[in-house]
Every structure is written in structure tokens, then in C-alpha cells.
């Protein structure tokens, strides 16, 4: 399961999306997330069409994109079950306190679609942007907050390191799992509680490894006299190109379409 996480990984291809300024991709991700929470019902078709068009342009295989959804299977199931049984409306089936309504089925389907589109949208941004580029983009976009003493560079650096650690910890998890299986551990036991107990031999060494890696990274940064981003220059300064302006225009058109359907057609 941990090996199926795609958020935080980078998929290198020579596409137009990859060559965009990271600030454009970060703002585009925010616009997309906002649009997901604005639409209703058939409005998700507009968001899905926009997202899959970007995925196609970025040349990232759909199979690789959907691979990241495996790690969210448990959350998806919980979301669907809660919406099916906890939403009031026209009752289709009832047994004692449990009931299924038509409104609950509709809400469960829409919530699952929303969650899937959110994960795919965030994954698309991270798969086309390296952690260093993402750090530079966040630092440049939120630089005005430095005037009110907000440590923008430190926050951007922490988020970049967190994203970088996701694939590293995924690989470490697979190594620990194989080592424990070689020692006779059983991770395929029946029953939910048995599977939870089987995860303990993985989680304990994983936390120890994570803290050890964090300590080593902190010591390495201190040994190199790293003291934040004040006065530091960038090896590759961010500069807007023509394609970035075109992408901003496309984002504005997409957001305008979403707003029109939200207000006028009530999608």
C-alpha cells in the first residue's frame, strides 16, 4: 500500500506542463481545488475534463496516476459508507437503525468522485514539479508575508522536505515489510484487527527510521552552515515565459466556466 503513494514523486517527461513555471502550476492547483468545492452534481464533469486534458498534455500514464488511489482505498470506503447510511431522504432499504436513502447513494457517489479528483489533481502537480521547484515557487508567491514576520522560506523548506520524504519512507516501508516477512511475520491475516496488529512490526521501525533520517538531515544542514533563506540567491531564478501567460489565461477561462455553471445553471 505504501509503495502506491504517488504524491511527492516526480515523473520526468519533456511536456509543456513540465516546462511551465512552478508558480503557474502551484496557482493552477489551488484554482482546481477551489473549483472542486464550488461545483455540484454534473459540474464534476467539467473538472474531470479539465484535469484529464492536463494529464494527457503532461504525458503521464493514467495507470500511474490511478496507482496513487490504492493508498486511499480505506478512506474512500469510509467516506462512501458514512454518506450512504448517515444521509436522510427517501428510504430505499432499512434494517433497524440502518437505512439507505437515494440521497445518501447520490451523496456517497459525489463525495467519492470529489475525493478522487482532488487526489489526482494534487498528484498531477507534484508529478510534474520537482520539490526544489515547488519550494522556489512557494517562497516567491508568499514573499510579501515576510513583512509581517512570517518565516516563508522555512515553511516552504519544511513542505519540500516532507514531500521529498514520502517516496523515501515508502521504499523504507517495503524494505521493512520484506525483512519482517523473512522473519516469519504474517501480513495477510483475516480480520481487520489482525491486520492492524500486523502493522505494528512495520510502524515501529518506520518511525525510528524517520526520526533517524530527520536527525541526520538536520545535522547535515547545520554542518553546511544553513541558516535560512535571508540573502540567499537562486541558481535558477524563476522567470515567466509566454506559455505561462497562456496557461494563466486557460485557468481564468476554466474558473469562469465553473462560476457560470455554479451560479446560472446550478450545476
Secondary structure, DSSP 8 states (H G I E B T S, - for coil): -GGG--TT-------HHHHS-HHHHHHHHHHHHHHHHH--TTHHHHHHHHHHHHHHHHT--HHHHHHTTGGGHHHHHHHHHHHHHH--SSEEEEETTEEEEHHHHHHHHHHHHHHHHHHHHHHHHHHTS-HHHHHHHHHHHTGGGGGGT--HHHHHHHHHHHHHHHHHHHHHHHHHHHHHHHTT-----SSHHHHHHHTHHHHHHHHHHHHHHHHHHHHHHHHTT---STT---SS-----HHHHHHHHHHHHHHHHHHHIIIII--
